[in-house]
Amino acid sequence: MKKLALIGCGLIGEYHLDHLIQFKDISLAGFCDVTLERAEKFVSRAGQGKAFTDYLQMYDSVKPDMVFICVPPTCHGNIEFETIKRGIPFFAEKPISIDPDLAHEMKTQVEKNKIIAASGFQCRYDNINDAAKKFIKSKKILTVQASRVGGIPQVPWWRNKVTSGGQLVEQTIHQMDMLRYLLGSEPDTVYSMNSRGYITQKECPGYFTDDLSVTLIKFKNGVTATMLTGCYAQNGVCWESKMTFGARDSRMDYVLTNKVTVYTKGTVGNTGAKTGSKGAGVVKGDGVQDTDPGEHEETTKSNIDFGLICDRTFIDAAVTGDGSKIRSPYSDAYKSVLFTLACNKSMETGYPVTIGD
């Protein structure tokens, strides 16, 4: 039976543990965390394995066949290089690093040593993506208007952009990754602006990051997009987080991990704005677009545990040596990291940034 080890017994580690304990064909052999008590809780929950505070000691003792690395952004690096040196397949939580040079070197070493490696973009395994890709394939997408707005995670390192990379890099990277995945195109240029001052130190001690940012994106296939991200929300009604993909005759709302709704068969009028018309907007001249009573909405809801599938896919790849079914291999996850880090660079410089390979 193949042995699995996990490094980082925090919230994201617990997310993966919820899946791993369901797999009966692997041994959960070791759990490592800087706080021994947290690792011991994972051992107790798994009903097997040993607890460690030193991953090197765990590697020497357990000799795992695969590893899940679930540590904060600034803790990536030495763990991965040691794992690569030992030839161990690994799953690294996103972002793989907030240092672009370090991320590039880790990617290079993974490729050079032919290590099976994946990253935590589990949303790629959601069943709603089939409906989304079908719509995008059948239509010429002109633009995407996207957003993710929420609150502040209750972990100290997240509140400081120096240690988290900011919300865009640490959280909204999921939406940025899905833009790449669904559109099938790489971003070419980004232009980002940020805002601070809404969240105070009194409200959130130790808070030193962006309250919100807005990014304009130009993809290589010609699609333009915007991404609003913010952690200022006090409740769930202040903003509706979604990504709207617009074609000339239809649109699609993509709500991450939730649902996809396609809207079709609207009509174009030229009779002037109607009182109470839904979604009226100028088309040409003084014409307006009114929502036709017969407008069709088709919704596909998320109905699978895509995180479970994501973890199982990596494990199968590590066992068989075939990583072809991994939807977010390490080299591709690196591109999503570069995407978001380019946005941070644009915020810092005040200028558009062209994204390199």
Kinemage of the C-alpha trace (Angstrom):
@kinemage 1
@onewidth
@group {chain A} dominant
@subgroup {mainchain}
@vectorlist {calphas} color= white
{ca met a 1} P 0.000 0.000 0.000
{ca lys a 2} L 1.374 3.406 -0.996
{ca lys a 3} L 2.190 5.841 1.805
{ca leu a 4} L 1.003 9.460 1.854
{ca ala a 5} L 2.330 12.292 4.011
{ca leu a 6} L 0.839 15.731 4.577
{ca ile a 7} L 2.693 18.907 5.552
{ca gly a 8} L 0.659 21.743 7.058
{ca cys a 9} L -2.200 20.801 9.375
{ca gly a 10} L -4.242 23.997 9.120
{ca leu a 11} L -7.567 24.709 7.434
{ca ile a 12} L -6.547 23.779 3.900
{ca gly a 13} L -4.806 20.665 5.212
{ca glu a 14} L -8.047 19.724 6.933
{ca tyr a 15} L -9.907 20.222 3.642
{ca his a 16} L -7.680 17.623 2.012
{ca leu a 17} L -7.759 15.312 5.037
{ca asp a 18} L -11.563 15.170 4.724
{ca his a 19} L -10.977 13.585 1.324
{ca leu a 20} L -7.940 11.457 2.113
{ca ile a 21} L -9.597 9.544 4.936
{ca gln a 22} L -12.154 8.281 2.408
{ca phe a 23} L -9.495 6.472 0.383
{ca lys a 24} L -8.847 2.961 1.685
{ca asp a 25} L -6.107 2.010 -0.777
{ca ile a 26} L -3.451 4.342 0.657
{ca ser a 27} L -1.764 4.622 4.041
{ca leu a 28} L -1.868 8.043 5.740
{ca ala a 29} L 1.583 7.597 7.198
{ca gly a 30} L 2.693 11.005 8.428
{ca phe a 31} L 1.444 14.471 9.343
{ca cys a 32} L 3.748 17.434 9.900
{ca asp a 33} L 3.113 20.878 11.344
{ca val a 34} L 5.168 23.450 13.254
{ca thr a 35} L 2.644 22.935 16.057
{ca leu a 36} L 2.787 19.318 17.196
{ca glu a 37} L -0.730 19.359 18.655
{ca arg a 38} L -2.220 20.126 15.238
{ca ala a 39} L -0.357 17.245 13.629
{ca glu a 40} L -1.486 14.942 16.443
{ca lys a 41} L -5.107 15.940 15.809
{ca phe a 42} L -4.708 14.855 12.195
{ca val a 43} L -3.296 11.517 13.340
{ca ser a 44} L -6.278 11.072 15.642
{ca arg a 45} L -8.713 12.014 12.875
{ca ala a 46} L -7.071 9.684 10.353
{ca gly a 47} L -6.787 6.848 12.846
{ca gln a 48} L -3.283 6.134 11.588
{ca gly a 49} L 0.108 7.687 10.947
{ca lys a 50} L 2.638 9.603 13.040
{ca ala a 51} L 2.913 13.284 13.985
{ca phe a 52} L 6.028 15.370 13.264
{ca thr a 53} L 7.208 18.965 13.531
{ca asp a 54} L 10.116 18.485 11.094
{ca tyr a 55} L 9.315 17.403 7.544
{ca leu a 56} L 12.871 16.123 6.992
{ca gln a 57} L 12.509 13.822 9.965
{ca met a 58} L 9.135 12.708 8.647
{ca tyr a 59} L 10.587 11.978 5.203
{ca asp a 60} L 13.425 9.926 6.725
{ca ser a 61} L 11.082 8.039 9.036
{ca val a 62} L 8.018 7.500 6.852
{ca lys a 63} L 9.573 7.439 3.351
{ca pro a 64} L 6.313 8.586 1.714
{ca asp a 65} L 5.340 7.739 -1.851
{ca met a 66} L 3.464 11.036 -2.245
{ca val a 67} L 3.081 14.299 -0.326
{ca phe a 68} L 0.462 17.022 0.106
{ca ile a 69} L 2.089 20.392 0.863
{ca cys a 70} L -0.502 22.655 2.513
{ca val a 71} L 1.518 25.581 3.869
{ca pro a 72} L 1.168 29.398 3.696
{ca pro a 73} L 2.528 31.140 0.563
{ca thr a 74} L 5.865 32.220 2.071
{ca cys a 75} L 6.623 28.702 3.357
{ca his a 76} L 6.985 27.177 -0.106
{ca gly a 77} L 10.478 26.539 -1.434
{ca asn a 78} L 12.747 24.388 0.702
{ca ile a 79} L 10.005 21.802 1.199
{ca glu a 80} L 9.473 21.453 -2.545
{ca phe a 81} L 13.201 21.321 -3.394
{ca glu a 82} L 13.765 18.541 -0.849
{ca thr a 83} L 10.713 16.676 -2.123
{ca ile a 84} L 11.957 16.956 -5.704
{ca lys a 85} L 15.444 15.824 -4.690
{ca arg a 86} L 13.944 12.682 -3.181
{ca gly a 87} L 11.833 12.053 -6.287
{ca ile a 88} L 8.524 12.186 -4.410
{ca pro a 89} L 5.347 13.167 -6.318
{ca phe a 90} L 3.695 16.117 -4.593
{ca phe a 91} L 0.546 18.218 -4.506
{ca ala a 92} L 1.273 21.847 -3.535
{ca glu a 93} L -1.490 24.184 -2.466
{ca lys a 94} L -1.845 27.442 -4.361
{ca pro a 95} L -0.246 29.846 -4.761
{ca ile a 96} L 2.897 27.775 -5.246
{ca ser a 97} L 4.869 30.902 -4.284
{ca ile a 98} L 4.485 34.685 -4.194
{ca asp a 99} L 8.083 35.063 -5.385
{ca pro a 100} L 8.118 34.732 -9.206
{ca asp a 101} L 11.792 33.730 -9.321
{ca leu a 102} L 11.283 31.005 -6.726
{ca ala a 103} L 8.157 29.776 -8.504
{ca his a 104} L 10.075 29.579 -11.779
{ca glu a 105} L 12.946 27.634 -10.219
{ca met a 106} L 10.596 25.133 -8.573
{ca lys a 107} L 8.752 24.633 -11.869
{ca thr a 108} L 12.070 24.160 -13.664
{ca gln a 109} L 13.218 21.534 -11.164
{ca val a 110} L 9.897 19.666 -11.379
{ca glu a 111} L 10.226 19.482 -15.146
{ca lys a 112} L 13.953 18.653 -15.120
{ca asn a 113} L 13.462 15.781 -12.675
{ca lys a 114} L 10.199 14.618 -14.284
{ca ile a 115} L 8.304 14.758 -10.991
{ca ile a 116} L 4.537 14.271 -11.024
{ca ala a 117} L 3.278 17.431 -9.340
{ca ala a 118} L -0.076 19.199 -9.113
{ca ser a 119} L -1.541 22.279 -7.472
{ca gly a 120} L -4.780 23.038 -5.670
{ca phe a 121} L -7.017 24.392 -8.415
{ca gln a 122} L -9.771 21.924 -7.622
{ca cys a 123} L -12.451 24.078 -9.273
{ca arg a 124} L -11.249 22.725 -12.627
{ca tyr a 125} L -12.875 19.392 -11.700
{ca asp a 126} L -16.376 20.821 -11.134
{ca asn a 127} L -19.143 19.409 -13.341
{ca ile a 128} L -20.414 22.919 -14.215
{ca asn a 129} L -17.328 23.394 -16.405
{ca asp a 130} L -18.750 21.120 -19.094
{ca ala a 131} L -21.726 23.454 -19.576
{ca ala a 132} L -19.468 26.509 -19.427
{ca lys a 133} L -17.059 25.166 -22.031
{ca lys a 134} L -19.948 24.142 -24.293
{ca phe a 135} L -21.265 27.724 -24.259
{ca ile a 136} L -17.836 29.261 -24.845
{ca lys a 137} L -17.090 26.860 -27.690
{ca ser a 138} L -20.391 27.672 -29.422
{ca lys a 139} L -20.100 31.463 -29.080
{ca lys a 140} L -17.535 34.133 -29.794
{ca ile a 141} L -16.876 35.621 -26.361
{ca leu a 142} L -16.199 39.350 -26.475
{ca thr a 143} L -15.760 40.175 -22.825
{ca val a 144} L -15.877 38.844 -19.268
{ca gln a 145} L -16.946 40.868 -16.228
{ca ala a 146} L -15.789 39.030 -13.105
{ca ser a 147} L -15.691 39.543 -9.361
{ca arg a 148} L -14.990 37.915 -6.035
{ca val a 149} L -15.988 39.766 -2.872
{ca gly a 150} L -15.895 38.356 0.633
{ca gly a 151} L -14.524 38.824 4.127
{ca ile a 152} L -11.160 38.361 5.837
{ca pro a 153} L -9.963 34.808 6.617
{ca gln a 154} L -9.142 34.269 10.269
{ca val a 155} L -5.441 33.529 9.864
{ca pro a 156} L -2.880 36.230 10.760
{ca trp a 157} L -0.594 35.763 7.743
{ca trp a 158} L -3.482 36.418 5.334
{ca arg a 159} L -3.962 39.971 6.625
{ca asn a 160} L -0.554 41.138 5.448
{ca lys a 161} L 0.110 41.381 1.704
{ca val a 162} L 3.796 40.670 2.320
{ca thr a 163} L 2.989 37.189 3.595
{ca ser a 164} L -0.162 36.387 1.606
{ca gly a 165} L 0.330 38.198 -1.685
{ca gly a 166} L -3.058 39.848 -1.142
{ca gln a 167} L -6.527 38.547 -1.869
{ca leu a 168} L -6.039 38.488 -5.645
{ca val a 169} L -3.039 36.157 -5.334
{ca glu a 170} L -4.217 34.039 -2.412
{ca gln a 171} L -7.976 33.690 -3.045
{ca thr a 172} L -9.149 35.186 -6.317
{ca ile a 173} L -6.430 33.234 -8.086
{ca his a 174} L -9.156 30.565 -8.370
{ca gln a 175} L -11.257 32.855 -10.586
{ca met a 176} L -8.165 33.990 -12.512
{ca asp a 177} L -7.203 30.360 -13.084
{ca met a 178} L -10.704 29.520 -14.277
{ca leu a 179} L -10.593 32.403 -16.766
{ca arg a 180} L -7.510 30.809 -18.318
{ca tyr a 181} L -9.013 27.324 -18.177
{ca leu a 182} L -12.429 28.173 -19.623
{ca leu a 183} L -11.308 30.645 -22.280
{ca gly a 184} L -8.437 28.401 -23.364
{ca ser a 185} L -6.230 31.454 -23.740
{ca glu a 186} L -3.404 33.058 -21.798
{ca pro a 187} L -3.537 36.640 -20.483
{ca asp a 188} L -1.321 39.055 -22.371
{ca thr a 189} L -1.572 42.338 -20.434
{ca val a 190} L -3.032 43.436 -17.091
{ca tyr a 191} L -3.630 46.842 -15.566
{ca ser a 192} L -4.585 46.869 -11.880
{ca met a 193} L -5.509 49.496 -9.309
{ca asn a 194} L -6.045 48.929 -5.589
{ca ser a 195} L -7.810 50.709 -2.721
{ca arg a 196} L -7.193 50.738 1.010
{ca gly a 197} L -8.552 52.552 4.044
{ca tyr a 198} L -12.018 51.040 4.386
{ca ile a 199} L -10.869 48.369 6.840
{ca thr a 200} L -9.173 49.875 9.900
{ca gln a 201} L -6.679 48.512 12.405
{ca lys a 202} L -9.378 48.821 15.052
{ca glu a 203} L -11.612 46.553 13.034
{ca cys a 204} L -8.846 44.145 12.066
{ca pro a 205} L -5.528 44.388 13.987
{ca gly a 206} L -2.495 43.509 11.886
{ca tyr a 207} L -4.299 44.229 8.631
{ca phe a 208} L -1.939 45.518 5.913
{ca thr a 209} L -3.367 44.541 2.541
{ca asp a 210} L -5.690 45.781 -0.182
{ca asp a 211} L -9.369 46.195 0.652
{ca leu a 212} L -10.165 45.805 -3.025
{ca ser a 213} L -8.599 45.917 -6.455
{ca val a 214} L -9.846 46.196 -10.022
{ca thr a 215} L -7.933 44.674 -12.945
{ca leu a 216} L -8.348 45.119 -16.684
{ca ile a 217} L -7.173 42.050 -18.612
{ca lys a 218} L -6.449 41.522 -22.315
{ca phe a 219} L -6.189 37.885 -23.369
{ca lys a 220} L -4.135 36.691 -26.317
{ca asn a 221} L -7.302 35.579 -28.124
{ca gly a 222} L -8.629 39.151 -28.029
{ca val a 223} L -11.076 38.802 -25.123
{ca thr a 224} L -11.065 41.697 -22.656
{ca ala a 225} L -12.027 41.155 -19.019
{ca thr a 226} L -12.264 42.909 -15.705
{ca met a 227} L -11.776 41.397 -12.265
{ca leu a 228} L -12.959 43.073 -9.075
{ca thr a 229} L -11.783 41.467 -5.862
{ca gly a 230} L -12.412 42.678 -2.336
{ca cys a 231} L -12.348 41.463 1.255
{ca tyr a 232} L -14.371 44.353 2.642
{ca ala a 233} L -17.759 42.599 2.785
{ca gln a 234} L -19.648 42.676 6.071
{ca asn a 235} L -22.351 40.327 4.800
{ca gly a 236} L -23.309 38.328 1.741
{ca val a 237} L -25.734 40.861 0.244
{ca cys a 238} L -23.236 43.643 -0.483
{ca trp a 239} L -22.056 42.056 -3.738
{ca glu a 240} L -22.867 39.159 -6.045
{ca ser a 241} L -19.641 37.370 -6.930
{ca lys a 242} L -19.719 35.817 -10.390
{ca met a 243} L -18.132 35.887 -13.836
{ca thr a 244} L -20.304 36.950 -16.771
{ca phe a 245} L -19.138 35.827 -20.213
{ca gly a 246} L -20.692 37.972 -22.921
{ca ala a 247} L -21.367 37.159 -26.577
{ca arg a 248} L -23.326 39.314 -29.044
{ca asp a 249} L -26.557 37.340 -28.703
{ca ser a 250} L -26.291 35.655 -25.296
{ca arg a 251} L -24.400 35.541 -22.018
{ca met a 252} L -23.351 33.105 -19.326
{ca asp a 253} L -23.103 33.668 -15.582
{ca tyr a 254} L -20.488 31.464 -13.939
{ca val a 255} L -20.671 31.276 -10.145
{ca leu a 256} L -17.588 29.477 -8.893
{ca thr a 257} L -18.315 26.134 -7.181
{ca asn a 258} L -22.054 26.794 -7.511
{ca lys a 259} L -23.724 27.038 -10.914
{ca val a 260} L -23.638 28.113 -14.544
{ca thr a 261} L -26.612 29.908 -16.094
{ca val a 262} L -26.877 30.557 -19.835
{ca tyr a 263} L -29.234 33.278 -21.089
{ca thr a 264} L -30.384 33.177 -24.718
{ca lys a 265} L -33.173 34.344 -27.073
{ca gly a 266} L -33.335 37.995 -25.987
{ca thr a 267} L -34.798 40.488 -28.504
{ca val a 268} L -33.506 43.809 -29.841
{ca gly a 269} L -35.993 46.629 -30.128
{ca asn a 270} L -35.808 50.139 -31.564
{ca thr a 271} L -38.869 51.676 -29.997
{ca gly a 272} L -37.233 53.591 -27.175
{ca ala a 273} L -36.905 52.611 -23.545
{ca lys a 274} L -39.937 50.979 -22.002
{ca thr a 275} L -40.982 51.750 -18.483
{ca gly a 276} L -39.917 48.956 -16.207
{ca ser a 277} L -38.019 47.072 -18.897
{ca lys a 278} L -35.518 44.563 -17.552
{ca gly a 279} L -31.886 45.213 -18.374
{ca ala a 280} L -32.498 47.984 -20.935
{ca gly a 281} L -29.332 49.274 -22.602
{ca val a 282} L -28.372 51.199 -25.729
{ca val a 283} L -27.746 48.993 -28.769
{ca lys a 284} L -27.529 51.564 -31.584
{ca gly a 285} L -28.986 54.983 -32.040
{ca asp a 286} L -31.724 55.340 -29.493
{ca gly a 287} L -32.590 51.656 -29.621
{ca val a 288} L -32.786 49.575 -26.497
{ca gln a 289} L -32.502 45.908 -25.700
{ca asp a 290} L -35.452 44.613 -23.751
{ca thr a 291} L -35.646 41.274 -22.031
{ca asp a 292} L -38.161 39.206 -23.922
{ca pro a 293} L -40.750 37.368 -21.789
{ca gly a 294} L -39.669 34.239 -23.612
{ca glu a 295} L -36.004 34.622 -22.706
{ca his a 296} L -34.522 31.222 -21.963
{ca glu a 297} L -32.421 30.451 -18.915
{ca glu a 298} L -30.625 27.131 -18.554
{ca thr a 299} L -28.892 26.432 -15.249
{ca thr a 300} L -26.379 23.714 -14.425
{ca lys a 301} L -25.658 23.293 -10.728
{ca ser a 302} L -22.549 21.914 -9.097
{ca asn a 303} L -23.502 18.483 -7.772
{ca ile a 304} L -20.208 16.651 -7.210
{ca asp a 305} L -17.407 16.796 -4.655
{ca phe a 306} L -14.867 18.141 -7.129
{ca gly a 307} L -12.219 18.526 -4.423
{ca leu a 308} L -12.443 14.805 -3.743
{ca ile a 309} L -12.006 14.110 -7.459
{ca cys a 310} L -9.043 16.484 -7.622
{ca asp a 311} L -7.239 14.733 -4.762
{ca arg a 312} L -8.059 11.274 -6.101
{ca thr a 313} L -6.746 12.216 -9.543
{ca phe a 314} L -3.390 13.246 -8.088
{ca ile a 315} L -3.130 10.076 -5.993
{ca asp a 316} L -3.866 7.899 -9.011
{ca ala a 317} L -1.197 9.779 -10.966
{ca ala a 318} L 1.349 9.292 -8.176
{ca val a 319} L 0.571 5.574 -7.967
{ca thr a 320} L 0.621 4.871 -11.711
{ca gly a 321} L 3.253 7.371 -12.783
{ca asp a 322} L 0.824 8.817 -15.352
{ca gly a 323} L -0.021 12.469 -14.717
{ca ser a 324} L -2.000 13.034 -17.915
{ca lys a 325} L -5.368 13.286 -16.144
{ca ile a 326} L -4.267 16.019 -13.720
{ca arg a 327} L -6.147 19.165 -14.750
{ca ser a 328} L -3.832 21.556 -12.915
{ca pro a 329} L -0.290 20.265 -13.279
{ca tyr a 330} L 2.437 22.242 -11.564
{ca ser a 331} L 3.670 23.901 -14.770
{ca asp a 332} L 0.179 25.199 -15.516
{ca ala a 333} L -0.415 26.368 -11.939
{ca tyr a 334} L 2.770 28.406 -12.349
{ca lys a 335} L 1.068 30.372 -15.158
{ca ser a 336} L -1.861 31.319 -12.913
{ca val a 337} L 0.597 32.514 -10.269
{ca leu a 338} L 2.411 34.681 -12.832
{ca phe a 339} L -0.969 36.071 -13.891
{ca thr a 340} L -1.849 37.302 -10.403
{ca leu a 341} L 1.667 38.467 -9.527
{ca ala a 342} L 1.645 40.597 -12.685
{ca cys a 343} L -1.476 42.299 -11.291
{ca asn a 344} L 0.393 43.070 -8.069
{ca lys a 345} L 3.265 44.519 -10.079
{ca ser a 346} L 0.831 46.742 -11.959
{ca met a 347} L -0.618 47.997 -8.652
{ca glu a 348} L 2.889 48.830 -7.452
{ca thr a 349} L 4.064 50.619 -10.593
{ca gly a 350} L 0.823 52.183 -11.738
{ca tyr a 351} L 1.389 50.884 -15.269
{ca pro a 352} L 0.095 48.015 -17.420
{ca val a 353} L 2.189 44.851 -17.211
{ca thr a 354} L 2.778 42.388 -20.049
{ca ile a 355} L 2.914 38.842 -18.733
{ca gly a 356} L 5.962 36.746 -19.637
{ca asp a 357} L 6.162 32.993 -20.019
